[in-house]
Structure formats: C-alpha cells, structure tokens
Amino acid sequence: MAERKIEMRDGEILSVTQTIGSGGDIEAGHMVAVLSGSNASARPAGDVANHTVVGIAEKTQAGSVSGALVKMDIRRKKAFKLKNSATNPIITMLGTAYVEDSETVCVVAGASNNIPAGKVIDYDASHVWVEIE
C-alpha cells in the first residue's frame, strides 16, 4: 500500500444543499431538522415524525414553494443555549433534550414524537445548554 493524502473537515459547519420543506423559513439561530424518506427536506425542527435534528441554522434561509435546492450552513458539534419548555421543562443534567419547537427543548413527557435534540449539559428554569452532534 502507498501513502496517500486524505482530505478532511472538522464537521462543525455542515454545508448542505437541500430543499426547504413546508415548515416555512428556517431562521438563523433555530434548530434545523431533516425529514427522512422520499420527501427529504430541511425545515425548522419540531415535534414531527421522522425528523432528525442536524444543527443550528447559521443564517435565515427562505422556504421555496418550487421545491428548489438551496445551500445553507448548519452549525453542530457545539453546545447551544435553547429555551427550556414552560410546560415540560428539563430539570436534570442527565439525559436527552427533546424538540418542542425550533428554539425550545423539553423532557420527553408531553412530546408526541420524541425527537431528540441532543444531550443536556446544563440548564436553568428558562434555558438549556444542549450539545448537538
């Protein structure tokens, strides 16, 4: 075998080309999810079946009614300060934070689809630090 030069990325900012789904605009600073399956598209994260949180939008990206592909940057592999749910707040530093909406996380109780946002690393009554891989 011969030596070879390998290219790499740190994976912190993910540049994706994706259609923006019917969830509307993806606003900067909000969690972004990708809907899996044949209708794969990016959208604001929510408690919606088949969503996978991929990170936080770096800038606002307008939705496209035509389904055209758009390129956007999504930040991940960091801890992000998100809102703590008023109805199902996180009250422990252990475990997973679940998506309530694109800027709010909650405990699993009360969520319909139990979409993981990431790992809780700190919290208070109004905010939760969530590590999104």
NORNORSUL-V744144 format. One record per residue. N is the residue number from 1. PSI is psi in radians with two decimals (999 if undefined). Layout:
{{N	PSI} {N	PSI}}
//
This chain:
{{1	2.55} {2	2.63} {3	2.67} {4	2.67} {5	2.26} {6	2.34} {7	2.63} {8	2.88} {9	2.70} {10	-0.30} {11	0.04} {12	-0.76} {13	2.10} {14	2.03} {15	2.03} {16	2.58} {17	2.05} {18	2.70} {19	2.64} {20	2.14} {21	-3.05} {22	0.01} {23	-0.05} {24	-2.89} {25	2.60} {26	2.01} {27	2.56} {28	2.42} {29	0.03} {30	2.66} {31	2.46} {32	2.36} {33	2.69} {34	2.26} {35	2.18} {36	2.90} {37	-2.87} {38	-0.36} {39	0.63} {40	2.23} {41	2.75} {42	2.62} {43	2.91} {44	2.38} {45	2.55} {46	3.04} {47	1.22} {48	2.37} {49	2.50} {50	0.34} {51	2.51} {52	2.11} {53	2.27} {54	-0.22} {55	-2.77} {56	2.34} {57	2.30} {58	-0.62} {59	2.84} {60	2.36} {61	2.09} {62	2.50} {63	2.80} {64	2.08} {65	-0.38} {66	-0.19} {67	0.30} {68	2.62} {69	2.41} {70	2.67} {71	2.30} {72	2.71} {73	2.33} {74	2.20} {75	2.43} {76	-3.05} {77	0.62} {78	2.97} {79	2.28} {80	2.49} {81	1.91} {82	2.86} {83	2.50} {84	2.37} {85	2.44} {86	-0.51} {87	-0.56} {88	1.12} {89	2.67} {90	2.24} {91	0.41} {92	2.61} {93	-0.04} {94	2.43} {95	-2.85} {96	2.47} {97	2.44} {98	2.65} {99	2.21} {100	-0.84} {101	-3.00} {102	-0.13} {103	0.09} {104	2.42} {105	2.79} {106	3.02} {107	2.91} {108	-0.52} {109	2.18} {110	-0.28} {111	2.51} {112	-0.73} {113	-0.10} {114	0.99} {115	1.99} {116	2.36} {117	-0.68} {118	-2.88} {119	2.26} {120	2.23} {121	-0.27} {122	2.79} {123	2.82} {124	-2.99} {125	-0.52} {126	-0.31} {127	2.73} {128	2.31} {129	2.09} {130	2.20} {131	2.03} {132	2.09} {133	999}}
//
